[in-house]
């Protein structure tokens, strides 16, 4: 049974989301502030965190940053749940390493569907090739492990899946929508621009020389491609 940590200072929302997740077969942990959420994450090691952006002690951005900086929690998938609808807020969250973003008000069934989608990506779908390599980058699809020059790359599930799609198709220019549909396995209105945040994070992690030509190239008016070796 996979464990989901739900973090929100609104207890009614926590009860609602928890109820739907439990009906879907998940074990649910709850927290109502950021410090409690971090303690639970470190002791219980949940499979995914549903995190409210506005919390009484420290906001969801701070919690996401702390999780991504923790070597033991760095790969924990995070779905942000927030009343903020501004694109800037969403992009900041994704650039910090959130895997998905759901605005309030929301349908709890959508939360369950997004949780399932992110967990599926984290588990990795069966692939014909079990390992992919590109220069110094190696992806082990079975173990869902990424390395650069032999050192572990801490990628979120979304980053891992986008990179694996690009590595299977070097030189091919993908639109943002294609990256969402083929790389992340879902699509919904208004999310194409969030790919930019994931690509920005990937570039920081895989491009060792900031002066060199980028490995992930921007194709203006289209989207992105992995530079042909």
N, C-alpha and C positions, 0 to 999 in steps of 0.2 A: 504494500500500500504506500503510495507516494504521499509526501507530507507538504502541505502548503501553509506558509506563514502569512496571515492576513493582518495588516497593520493600518489602523485608522483610529482617530480619536472619537469618531462618531460610532457609538456602540450599536446603534440600530443598523448601520451599514455593515458593521462587522458581523452581526447576527445574520443578516440577510445573505451576505456573500458566503459565510461559513455554512449556512444551511444548504445552499445550492451545491457547494463544493462537496459537502459530506454526502448528499444524495447522489452525486456523481462518482462516489467511491473513494474520495480522498480523505486522508487524515488531516485535520485542520488545527493549527496553533494560532493564537490570537495575541496581539499586543496593541496598546493604545497610545504609545509614545515611542520615540526613536530609540532611547537607551534600552528599554525593555526588548524592543525588536532586535537590536544588535546582540543582546545577551542570549536571546532565544536562538538566533541564527547560529551563534558560535557553539552553543551547547547541544542543540537539537539537530543541526545540519539539515534544514528543510530542503526539499527539491526545488522549490520556487517561492518567491516572495511577491505578494500583492501589496503594494506600498502606496499609501496616501501621500500626496506631496506636502500638504499643510498639516504639521503635527505641533503639539504644544511646546516641545523642548528643542528639537532640531528638525529641519525640514527634510523632505524626501531626497533632495539633491545631496544634502550632507550624508544621509544614510547610504545612498547609492555610492558616493565617493568612498566612504569608509569600507563598504563591502568590497568594492573593486580593488582597494589598496591592501586588503587582507589576503595573504597568500592562501589561507585555508578556505576562504569564502569567495575568492575572485571570480569563480565560474558560476556562482549562484544566479539563476535567471531572475530578473526583476520585471514585473509589470507595474507601471505607475498608474494609480487611480486618483484622479483629481478633478476638481471643479474648474480649474484653470483651462481655458480653451484657446489661449493665444498660442500661435505657432511657435513663437520664440521660447515659451516655457517648455513645450514639447521637445523642441530641438535640443535645448540645453539638457534635458533629462536623457535623451538618447545619446548625446555626445558624452555624457558621464558614464554611459554603459547600460542604461535601461534597455530591455529587449522589446518592450511594447508599451503602449500608452493608451489608457481608456479614460474618456471624459465623463464627468457626472453631469446630469443624471445618466444612468446606464441601465441596460437590461442585464440582470444577473446571469441569464443564460449566455449572454455574450462574454461575460467574464469567464465562465466555465469553458467556453469554446476557445478563447484566447489562451487560457491556461493549458488546455490540451495541445494546442498548436505549438506553443513554446516548448513544452515538455517533449513533444514528438521530435522537434528539431534538436533538442539537447540529446535525446537518445540516439539520433541519427538513423536515417532510413537505410535499408539494405542497398548496397551499391555493387555494380559489376566489378569495379576496381576497388580494392580494399585500402590501397594507399595511393596518394597523389603527391607528386613532387614538382617543384618549380624553383629552380635555382637552389638556394639554401633553405627553402621552406618545404616541410614535409607534413602532410596530413594523414593520420591514421584514422580511417573512417570507422573501423570496428571499435577502437578504443576511444574515439572522439577526442583525439589528442593532436595538438599542433606543435611543431617545433621549428625553430629558426637557428640554423647552425648547431643543431643538437640541443639547444636550450628551449625549455617549454615556453610556448606562447599562451598567455592567459587570454583566450578569446571567449566572448559571450556566445551562446548558442546561435544568435542571429549573425554575428560576425563569422563564426565557423562555417555556417551554411552558405553565406554569400561568398566567402573565399573559396569554398570547395566548388561552387558553381563556376566561378571565374577561372579556377585552375583546371577544370575539365574542358574549358572552352577558351584557351588563350587566343587573343587576337579578335575574338568575337565581341562586337559592341552590343551590349544589352541596354534596353530602355529601363527606366526606373521601375515601371510596372512589371516588366519581365523579371527583374531581379526579385521583386516581392513575390510574384506568383511562382516562379521556378526555384528561387533560392529559399524563400521563407515558407512557401506552401499555402499562402492565403493572400487575399487582396480585398481591400475595401476602400471606399472613396476617401480621398484626401491624404493618403499615407505615402504617396510616391516620394514626396520631398524628404521623408524621414530616412530614405536610403542614403541621402547625402551625409547624414550624421554617422551612420554605420560605416560608410566608406572613409570618412575623415578619421574615425577611430582606427580602422584597419590600417590605413596609411601610417599612422603613428607607430603601430606595432610591428609592421613588416618591412618598412622602408628604413634601412640602417643609415644610409647616407643622405641627409637632407639636401645636399647639393646635386645629387644624381637625378637623372630623369625618373619620374614616378613609375612605380611598378603598376599601379592602377591608374590608367589614363582616363581623363575626362574627354568624352566625345561630345562636343558642344552641339546642342540641339537634339541629342539622342540620350546619352546616359554615360555608361562606363564600360571599359574593357581592360583585361589584363594584358600588359605589354607582351607582344610575341617575343619569346626567347631567341 
